[in-house]
């Protein structure tokens, strides 16, 4: 990746939702389909700095699958792939 996030920012690639259910029913694409709120971290900064200059390390790491808010982050396109850049605070949870 040619993009490196700074401080407590992360770069997330959205994970597309399944188009079939466990029973094999195909879910059709709709015009009003919402963007997924789940993604995989592809890059992470070193962490947040306090006013004293102390580095607070990140709780997440590259490869974690995370959940985030509907309007979290800023969309960027690098080499034809869409990513989200967001702060660690925008993450709601880690999927284990």
N, CA, C and O atoms as a GROMACS GRO file, in nm:
protein
  384
    1UNK      N    1   0.085  -0.118   0.000
    1UNK     CA    2   0.000   0.000   0.000
    1UNK      C    3   0.089   0.123   0.000
    1UNK      O    4   0.191   0.126   0.068
    2UNK      N    5   0.050   0.223  -0.075
    2UNK     CA    6   0.128   0.346  -0.087
    2UNK      C    7   0.079   0.455   0.006
    2UNK      O    8   0.121   0.571  -0.007
    3UNK      N    9  -0.007   0.421   0.097
    3UNK     CA   10  -0.066   0.520   0.187
    3UNK      C   11  -0.040   0.478   0.331
    3UNK      O   12  -0.071   0.365   0.369
    4UNK      N   13   0.019   0.568   0.412
    4UNK     CA   14   0.050   0.538   0.552
    4UNK      C   15  -0.026   0.635   0.641
    4UNK      O   16  -0.006   0.756   0.631
    5UNK      N   17  -0.113   0.585   0.728
    5UNK     CA   18  -0.189   0.674   0.817
    5UNK      C   19  -0.101   0.728   0.929
    5UNK      O   20  -0.005   0.663   0.971
    6UNK      N   21  -0.133   0.846   0.976
    6UNK     CA   22  -0.059   0.911   1.083
    6UNK      C   23  -0.133   0.899   1.215
    6UNK      O   24  -0.255   0.884   1.218
    7UNK      N   25  -0.058   0.905   1.324
    7UNK     CA   26  -0.108   0.905   1.461
    7UNK      C   27  -0.209   0.795   1.486
    7UNK      O   28  -0.177   0.678   1.468
    8UNK      N   29  -0.332   0.829   1.528
    8UNK     CA   30  -0.431   0.727   1.565
    8UNK      C   31  -0.531   0.700   1.453
    8UNK      O   32  -0.646   0.664   1.479
    9UNK      N   33  -0.489   0.717   1.329
    9UNK     CA   34  -0.577   0.690   1.216
    9UNK      C   35  -0.551   0.550   1.162
    9UNK      O   36  -0.441   0.496   1.174
   10UNK      N   37  -0.654   0.492   1.102
   10UNK     CA   38  -0.644   0.361   1.040
   10UNK      C   39  -0.703   0.368   0.900
   10UNK      O   40  -0.782   0.456   0.870
   11UNK      N   41  -0.663   0.273   0.816
   11UNK     CA   42  -0.720   0.260   0.682
   11UNK      C   43  -0.794   0.128   0.677
   11UNK      O   44  -0.738   0.023   0.708
   12UNK      N   45  -0.921   0.136   0.639
   12UNK     CA   46  -1.010   0.019   0.640
   12UNK      C   47  -1.061  -0.008   0.500
   12UNK      O   48  -1.100   0.085   0.428
   13UNK      N   49  -1.061  -0.134   0.462
   13UNK     CA   50  -1.124  -0.176   0.336
   13UNK      C   51  -1.256  -0.242   0.372
   13UNK      O   52  -1.260  -0.337   0.450
   14UNK      N   53  -1.365  -0.192   0.314
   14UNK     CA   54  -1.497  -0.247   0.346
   14UNK      C   55  -1.507  -0.394   0.304
   14UNK      O   56  -1.452  -0.434   0.202
   15UNK      N   57  -1.578  -0.472   0.384
   15UNK     CA   58  -1.608  -0.611   0.352
   15UNK      C   59  -1.750  -0.614   0.299
   15UNK      O   60  -1.844  -0.575   0.369
   16UNK      N   61  -1.766  -0.661   0.178
   16UNK     CA   62  -1.898  -0.667   0.116
   16UNK      C   63  -1.984  -0.773   0.183
   16UNK      O   64  -1.935  -0.880   0.221
   17UNK      N   65  -2.112  -0.743   0.198
   17UNK     CA   66  -2.205  -0.837   0.260
   17UNK      C   67  -2.234  -0.953   0.165
   17UNK      O   68  -2.225  -0.939   0.043
   18UNK      N   69  -2.268  -1.065   0.224
   18UNK     CA   70  -2.303  -1.183   0.145
   18UNK      C   71  -2.431  -1.156   0.065
   18UNK      O   72  -2.522  -1.088   0.112
   19UNK      N   73  -2.436  -1.211  -0.056
   19UNK     CA   74  -2.556  -1.193  -0.138
   19UNK      C   75  -2.648  -1.314  -0.131
   19UNK      O   76  -2.755  -1.315  -0.192
   20UNK      N   77  -2.608  -1.418  -0.057
   20UNK     CA   78  -2.694  -1.533  -0.037
   20UNK      C   79  -2.702  -1.563   0.113
   20UNK      O   80  -2.607  -1.538   0.187
   21UNK      N   81  -2.814  -1.615   0.155
   21UNK     CA   82  -2.832  -1.650   0.297
   21UNK      C   83  -2.776  -1.790   0.321
   21UNK      O   84  -2.734  -1.859   0.228
   22UNK      N   85  -2.774  -1.832   0.447
   22UNK     CA   86  -2.724  -1.965   0.482
   22UNK      C   87  -2.808  -2.075   0.417
   22UNK      O   88  -2.758  -2.184   0.389
   23UNK      N   89  -2.936  -2.046   0.393
   23UNK     CA   90  -3.024  -2.143   0.331
   23UNK      C   91  -3.015  -2.146   0.179
   23UNK      O   92  -3.081  -2.227   0.115
   24UNK      N   93  -2.933  -2.057   0.120
   24UNK     CA   94  -2.915  -2.055  -0.024
   24UNK      C   95  -3.003  -1.957  -0.098
   24UNK      O   96  -3.003  -1.954  -0.221
   25UNK      N   97  -3.078  -1.875  -0.025
   25UNK     CA   98  -3.165  -1.776  -0.089
   25UNK      C   99  -3.078  -1.659  -0.137
   25UNK      O  100  -2.998  -1.605  -0.060
   26UNK      N  101  -3.094  -1.622  -0.262
   26UNK     CA  102  -3.016  -1.512  -0.320
   26UNK      C  103  -3.086  -1.380  -0.289
   26UNK      O  104  -3.204  -1.363  -0.316
   27UNK      N  105  -3.009  -1.287  -0.231
   27UNK     CA  106  -3.062  -1.155  -0.200
   27UNK      C  107  -3.034  -1.064  -0.319
   27UNK      O  108  -2.918  -1.044  -0.354
   28UNK      N  109  -3.138  -1.009  -0.382
   28UNK     CA  110  -3.115  -0.924  -0.500
   28UNK      C  111  -3.052  -0.790  -0.463
   28UNK      O  112  -3.074  -0.737  -0.354
   29UNK      N  113  -2.974  -0.735  -0.556
   29UNK     CA  114  -2.919  -0.601  -0.538
   29UNK      C  115  -3.033  -0.501  -0.552
   29UNK      O  116  -3.119  -0.514  -0.639
   30UNK      N  117  -3.031  -0.401  -0.466
   30UNK     CA  118  -3.132  -0.297  -0.474
   30UNK      C  119  -3.064  -0.164  -0.490
   30UNK      O  120  -2.946  -0.150  -0.458
   31UNK      N  121  -3.136  -0.067  -0.539
   31UNK     CA  122  -3.082   0.066  -0.558
   31UNK      C  123  -3.049   0.129  -0.424
   31UNK      O  124  -2.953   0.205  -0.412
   32UNK      N  125  -3.128   0.099  -0.323
   32UNK     CA  126  -3.110   0.160  -0.190
   32UNK      C  127  -3.020   0.076  -0.100
   32UNK      O  128  -3.028   0.088   0.022
   33UNK      N  129  -2.936  -0.008  -0.158
   33UNK     CA  130  -2.848  -0.093  -0.078
   33UNK      C  131  -2.750  -0.006   0.000
   33UNK      O  132  -2.685   0.082  -0.056
   34UNK      N  133  -2.741  -0.032   0.130
   34UNK     CA  134  -2.651   0.046   0.216
   34UNK      C  135  -2.510  -0.010   0.209
   34UNK      O  136  -2.490  -0.128   0.183
   35UNK      N  137  -2.414   0.077   0.231
   35UNK     CA  138  -2.275   0.035   0.233
   35UNK      C  139  -2.250  -0.043   0.361
   35UNK      O  140  -2.306  -0.010   0.466
   36UNK      N  141  -2.166  -0.146   0.354
   36UNK     CA  142  -2.138  -0.225   0.475
   36UNK      C  143  -2.068  -0.143   0.582
   36UNK      O  144  -1.992  -0.051   0.552
   37UNK      N  145  -2.094  -0.178   0.707
   37UNK     CA  146  -2.033  -0.110   0.821
   37UNK      C  147  -1.930  -0.200   0.887
   37UNK      O  148  -1.903  -0.188   1.007
   38UNK      N  149  -1.874  -0.289   0.808
   38UNK     CA  150  -1.774  -0.382   0.856
   38UNK      C  151  -1.656  -0.377   0.760
   38UNK      O  152  -1.676  -0.368   0.639
   39UNK      N  153  -1.536  -0.384   0.813
   39UNK     CA  154  -1.420  -0.377   0.726
   39UNK      C  155  -1.296  -0.436   0.790
   39UNK      O  156  -1.294  -0.467   0.910
   40UNK      N  157  -1.194  -0.453   0.707
   40UNK     CA  158  -1.067  -0.509   0.751
   40UNK      C  159  -0.962  -0.398   0.752
   40UNK      O  160  -0.950  -0.323   0.655
   41UNK      N  161  -0.886  -0.390   0.859
   41UNK     CA  162  -0.782  -0.287   0.870
   41UNK      C  163  -0.664  -0.329   0.783
   41UNK      O  164  -0.610  -0.438   0.798
   42UNK      N  165  -0.625  -0.240   0.690
   42UNK     CA  166  -0.513  -0.269   0.600
   42UNK      C  167  -0.388  -0.189   0.638
   42UNK      O  168  -0.278  -0.223   0.595
   43UNK      N  169  -0.403  -0.084   0.718
   43UNK     CA  170  -0.289  -0.006   0.765
   43UNK      C  171  -0.330   0.069   0.891
   43UNK      O  172  -0.447   0.108   0.906
   44UNK      N  173  -0.235   0.091   0.981
   44UNK     CA  174  -0.265   0.162   1.106
   44UNK      C  175  -0.147   0.250   1.143
   44UNK      O  176  -0.031   0.216   1.118
   45UNK      N  177  -0.178   0.364   1.205
   45UNK     CA  178  -0.075   0.454   1.252
   45UNK      C  179  -0.012   0.400   1.380
   45UNK      O  180  -0.049   0.293   1.428
   46UNK      N  181   0.084   0.475   1.435
   46UNK     CA  182   0.156   0.430   1.554
   46UNK      C  183   0.077   0.449   1.683
   46UNK      O  184   0.098   0.375   1.779
   47UNK      N  185  -0.013   0.547   1.687
   47UNK     CA  186  -0.091   0.572   1.807
   47UNK      C  187  -0.106   0.720   1.832
   47UNK      O  188  -0.054   0.803   1.758
   48UNK      N  189  -0.178   0.752   1.938
   48UNK     CA  190  -0.207   0.891   1.973
   48UNK      C  191  -0.102   0.944   2.070
   48UNK      O  192  -0.056   0.870   2.157
   49UNK      N  193  -0.065   1.070   2.056
   49UNK     CA  194   0.030   1.132   2.147
   49UNK      C  195  -0.044   1.220   2.246
   49UNK      O  196  -0.137   1.292   2.210
   50UNK      N  197   0.000   1.214   2.372
   50UNK     CA  198  -0.057   1.299   2.476
   50UNK      C  199   0.008   1.437   2.468
   50UNK      O  200   0.101   1.459   2.391
   51UNK      N  201  -0.042   1.530   2.548
   51UNK     CA  202   0.016   1.664   2.551
   51UNK      C  203   0.161   1.662   2.598
   51UNK      O  204   0.240   1.750   2.561
   52UNK      N  205   0.196   1.563   2.679
   52UNK     CA  206   0.334   1.550   2.728
   52UNK      C  207   0.425   1.484   2.625
   52UNK      O  208   0.546   1.477   2.646
   53UNK      N  209   0.370   1.436   2.515
   53UNK     CA  210   0.448   1.372   2.411
   53UNK      C  211   0.458   1.221   2.424
   53UNK      O  212   0.528   1.157   2.346
   54UNK      N  213   0.388   1.163   2.522
   54UNK     CA  214   0.389   1.018   2.540
   54UNK      C  215   0.300   0.952   2.436
   54UNK      O  216   0.190   1.000   2.410
   55UNK      N  217   0.345   0.841   2.377
   55UNK     CA  218   0.270   0.769   2.275
   55UNK      C  219   0.178   0.666   2.339
   55UNK      O  220   0.223   0.581   2.416
   56UNK      N  221   0.050   0.674   2.306
   56UNK     CA  222  -0.048   0.575   2.352
   56UNK      C  223  -0.071   0.479   2.234
   56UNK      O  224  -0.125   0.521   2.132
   57UNK      N  225  -0.030   0.352   2.246
   57UNK     CA  226  -0.042   0.259   2.133
   57UNK      C  227  -0.188   0.229   2.099
   57UNK      O  228  -0.278   0.246   2.181
   58UNK      N  229  -0.210   0.184   1.975
   58UNK     CA  230  -0.344   0.151   1.926
   58UNK      C  231  -0.391   0.018   1.984
   58UNK      O  232  -0.311  -0.072   2.010
   59UNK      N  233  -0.524   0.005   2.003
   59UNK     CA  234  -0.584  -0.120   2.049
   59UNK      C  235  -0.609  -0.217   1.934
   59UNK      O  236  -0.628  -0.336   1.957
   60UNK      N  237  -0.608  -0.167   1.810
   60UNK     CA  238  -0.633  -0.250   1.693
   60UNK      C  239  -0.505  -0.265   1.614
   60UNK      O  240  -0.410  -0.188   1.630
   61UNK      N  241  -0.503  -0.367   1.526
   61UNK     CA  242  -0.384  -0.390   1.444
   61UNK      C  243  -0.427  -0.427   1.302
   61UNK      O  244  -0.544  -0.455   1.277
   62UNK      N  245  -0.331  -0.428   1.213
   62UNK     CA  246  -0.357  -0.465   1.073
   62UNK      C  247  -0.410  -0.608   1.070
   62UNK      O  248  -0.355  -0.698   1.134
   63UNK      N  249  -0.516  -0.628   0.993
   63UNK     CA  250  -0.578  -0.760   0.981
   63UNK      C  251  -0.703  -0.777   1.064
   63UNK      O  252  -0.781  -0.869   1.038
   64UNK      N  253  -0.724  -0.691   1.164
   64UNK     CA  254  -0.846  -0.699   1.246
   64UNK      C  255  -0.969  -0.664   1.161
   64UNK      O  256  -0.963  -0.576   1.075
   65UNK      N  257  -1.078  -0.734   1.186
   65UNK     CA  258  -1.207  -0.701   1.124
   65UNK      C  259  -1.284  -0.618   1.226
   65UNK      O  260  -1.306  -0.662   1.339
   66UNK      N  261  -1.326  -0.499   1.185
   66UNK     CA  262  -1.388  -0.404   1.278
   66UNK      C  263  -1.525  -0.360   1.229
   66UNK      O  264  -1.557  -0.368   1.110
   67UNK      N  265  -1.605  -0.313   1.324
   67UNK     CA  266  -1.734  -0.252   1.295
   67UNK      C  267  -1.721  -0.102   1.320
   67UNK      O  268  -1.655  -0.060   1.415
   68UNK      N  269  -1.783  -0.022   1.234
   68UNK     CA  270  -1.775   0.123   1.248
   68UNK      C  271  -1.909   0.185   1.214
   68UNK      O  272  -1.995   0.120   1.155
   69UNK      N  273  -1.927   0.311   1.251
   69UNK     CA  274  -2.052   0.381   1.227
   69UNK      C  275  -2.079   0.405   1.080
   69UNK      O  276  -1.989   0.402   0.996
   70UNK      N  277  -2.205   0.429   1.050
   70UNK     CA  278  -2.250   0.447   0.912
   70UNK      C  279  -2.178   0.562   0.841
   70UNK      O  280  -2.148   0.552   0.722
   71UNK      N  281  -2.153   0.671   0.913
   71UNK     CA  282  -2.092   0.788   0.851
   71UNK      C  283  -1.949   0.811   0.899
   71UNK      O  284  -1.898   0.923   0.889
   72UNK      N  285  -1.883   0.708   0.949
   72UNK     CA  286  -1.747   0.721   1.001
   72UNK      C  287  -1.645   0.730   0.888
   72UNK      O  288  -1.661   0.667   0.784
   73UNK      N  289  -1.543   0.809   0.911
   73UNK     CA  290  -1.429   0.814   0.820
   73UNK      C  291  -1.451   0.894   0.693
   73UNK      O  292  -1.560   0.945   0.666
   74UNK      N  293  -1.344   0.902   0.616
   74UNK     CA  294  -1.344   0.970   0.487
   74UNK      C  295  -1.305   0.870   0.380
   74UNK      O  296  -1.210   0.795   0.396
   75UNK      N  297  -1.380   0.870   0.270
   75UNK     CA  298  -1.352   0.775   0.162
   75UNK      C  299  -1.239   0.828   0.075
   75UNK      O  300  -1.237   0.945   0.038
   76UNK      N  301  -1.144   0.739   0.042
   76UNK     CA  302  -1.036   0.771  -0.050
   76UNK      C  303  -1.022   0.655  -0.148
   76UNK      O  304  -1.059   0.541  -0.117
   77UNK      N  305  -0.968   0.684  -0.266
   77UNK     CA  306  -0.947   0.581  -0.367
   77UNK      C  307  -0.798   0.576  -0.398
   77UNK      O  308  -0.740   0.675  -0.440
   78UNK      N  309  -0.737   0.458  -0.379
   78UNK     CA  310  -0.594   0.439  -0.405
   78UNK      C  311  -0.580   0.319  -0.499
   78UNK      O  312  -0.627   0.210  -0.467
   79UNK      N  313  -0.517   0.339  -0.613
   79UNK     CA  314  -0.497   0.233  -0.713
   79UNK      C  315  -0.627   0.165  -0.752
   79UNK      O  316  -0.630   0.044  -0.775
   80UNK      N  317  -0.735   0.242  -0.759
   80UNK     CA  318  -0.865   0.189  -0.801
   80UNK      C  319  -0.943   0.118  -0.693
   80UNK      O  320  -1.052   0.066  -0.720
   81UNK      N  321  -0.892   0.114  -0.570
   81UNK     CA  322  -0.961   0.048  -0.460
   81UNK      C  323  -1.006   0.154  -0.360
   81UNK      O  324  -0.930   0.243  -0.325
   82UNK      N  325  -1.132   0.143  -0.314
   82UNK     CA  326  -1.185   0.239  -0.218
   82UNK      C  327  -1.153   0.197  -0.076
   82UNK      O  328  -1.171   0.081  -0.038
   83UNK      N  329  -1.104   0.293   0.002
   83UNK     CA  330  -1.072   0.272   0.142
   83UNK      C  331  -1.139   0.379   0.226
   83UNK      O  332  -1.185   0.481   0.174
   84UNK      N  333  -1.145   0.356   0.355
   84UNK     CA  334  -1.191   0.456   0.451
   84UNK      C  335  -1.074   0.490   0.543
   84UNK      O  336  -1.005   0.400   0.593
   85UNK      N  337  -1.052   0.618   0.565
   85UNK     CA  338  -0.955   0.661   0.665
   85UNK      C  339  -1.036   0.715   0.782
   85UNK      O  340  -1.120   0.803   0.766
   86UNK      N  341  -1.008   0.660   0.901
   86UNK     CA  342  -1.082   0.704   1.019
   86UNK      C  343  -0.993   0.699   1.141
   86UNK      O  344  -0.886   0.638   1.140
   87UNK      N  345  -1.038   0.764   1.247
   87UNK     CA  346  -0.965   0.759   1.373
   87UNK      C  347  -1.004   0.632   1.448
   87UNK      O  348  -1.109   0.573   1.424
   88UNK      N  349  -0.918   0.592   1.537
   88UNK     CA  350  -0.945   0.472   1.617
   88UNK      C  351  -1.073   0.490   1.699
   88UNK      O  352  -1.142   0.392   1.726
   89UNK      N  353  -1.105   0.613   1.738
   89UNK     CA  354  -1.225   0.640   1.815
   89UNK      C  355  -1.354   0.609   1.738
   89UNK      O  356  -1.458   0.587   1.799
   90UNK      N  357  -1.347   0.607   1.603
   90UNK     CA  358  -1.464   0.580   1.521
   90UNK      C  359  -1.501   0.432   1.518
   90UNK      O  360  -1.610   0.396   1.472
   91UNK      N  361  -1.412   0.346   1.566
   91UNK     CA  362  -1.437   0.202   1.564
   91UNK      C  363  -1.530   0.167   1.680
   91UNK      O  364  -1.507   0.207   1.795
   92UNK      N  365  -1.635   0.091   1.649
   92UNK     CA  366  -1.731   0.050   1.751
   92UNK      C  367  -1.691  -0.080   1.819
   92UNK      O  368  -1.720  -0.101   1.936
   93UNK      N  369  -1.623  -0.169   1.745
   93UNK     CA  370  -1.582  -0.296   1.803
   93UNK      C  371  -1.500  -0.377   1.706
   93UNK      O  372  -1.496  -0.348   1.586
   94UNK      N  373  -1.435  -0.481   1.758
   94UNK     CA  374  -1.354  -0.573   1.680
   94UNK      C  375  -1.426  -0.708   1.674
   94UNK      O  376  -1.468  -0.761   1.777
   95UNK      N  377  -1.440  -0.762   1.554
   95UNK     CA  378  -1.506  -0.893   1.536
   95UNK      C  379  -1.401  -1.001   1.559
   95UNK      O  380  -1.295  -1.001   1.495
   96UNK      N  381  -1.430  -1.093   1.650
   96UNK     CA  382  -1.335  -1.201   1.679
   96UNK      C  383  -1.388  -1.335   1.637
   96UNK      O  384  -1.321  -1.436   1.655
   0.00000   0.00000   0.00000
